[in-house]
């Protein structure tokens, strides 16, 4: 308990110390590229709370959420089919591994030339890039389902739907969740990248524009916001995961003790 | 050698066999690398009978059960229930797996594990809950219904697996070394539970075990397998009085004779 408290203080304290150091060290900074934190926070408030909140922050977040949701659904669905239908597995497996070898950001130019600079391009880029981690994790998870559990579902003559929804999906759940967590990071990266290429709206576009106009405090404010969003998104994901996979978390904790 | 087919508890002596294994063989692979695991097995299990299959470890007993449960096709020969050849998991059969820790769904509570196979039977809610309650009570786990399998001891987990089979109300229950990895006290309790199930629910029970004392204690007949490939060495009728009792039955002279009989058959070089 004491140790836990110490760890918690360490975890929460370190960022506070870092921010404090930043604040003090940059207080009288005249360097164009490293403005005082004070100034960055002022710009942060001016830009994001709430002048550009509706026009840019919400827009970026909406793209992230929709793209990520689509990627998760497609990834899990396609993963099930790929893992369970041999013909599709043999056909798709090499293709999947080739496509996932391409850095996700490199997909953005393809989509720009195919569908232009609009929201559709950004959504398509996010979705396609974020599909692969979930897809691959789902295939692995399903293929790794314990043979005894498969035998059990056969002996008790579970229906196909029951096998899929009550056995395969939960059994592969922990692995699917790990894949979805990576997908979330990828979706976030591609969200920013897609806004930085030829868009005038969104957090990424605003940040790049600030950099190009030598408004470094604005640029830092954008980076700070991205950090906060990334951190928050992961926090939300962890909370949902620990809730849905409570059985897994609990059994792991018990196995360790 | 006594080859009596009539168990002590059977009312009608001339009962037709429920489960009939005829010249069953199982070979993995083909050509020169073919590995024959089971060769020409023939035995029967009558209604309401408890039959144990014993044999040296690694003899292919689990393979045999997988063939009986319709999980694997036999290479030749047949297994049949009431004369109907088994070519897939039969609806009247349940199987308790050897590896209980892997046969339960860790994401479901004990109660939901027991309920899982019942859902597609579309029973009225009242009957479904009744069956679950009865099964959990029979294995003494009513208090653990809300817990997860991984929170329970090995013996309790195996009882959950048995409760799941009970609630399914199979006519034929097959168990694969069901008590192999539980402590001695629990093992006695589970053995008695097995006999009680047969009496209460009129089940036909086939148990694979490597424990000869257990086989003699449980069985109406013991099928002795020899290695390798597995084949029937003998079928021994166990004529011990019912009801069996862990203390008094095991103290009987006949019990000692029977176990010596079976053991010497297994130890004898083929």
Interface residues (C-beta under 8 A of the other chain):
Chain A: X146 X148 X149 X151 X152 X154 X155 X156 X157 X158 X159 X162 X166 X167 X170 X171 X173 X247 X248 X250 X251 X254 X255
Chain B: X66 X69 X70 X71 X89 X91 X93 X94 X95 X97 X99 X102 X103 X105 X106 X107 X108 X116 X117 X119 X120 X148 X150 X151 X164 X168
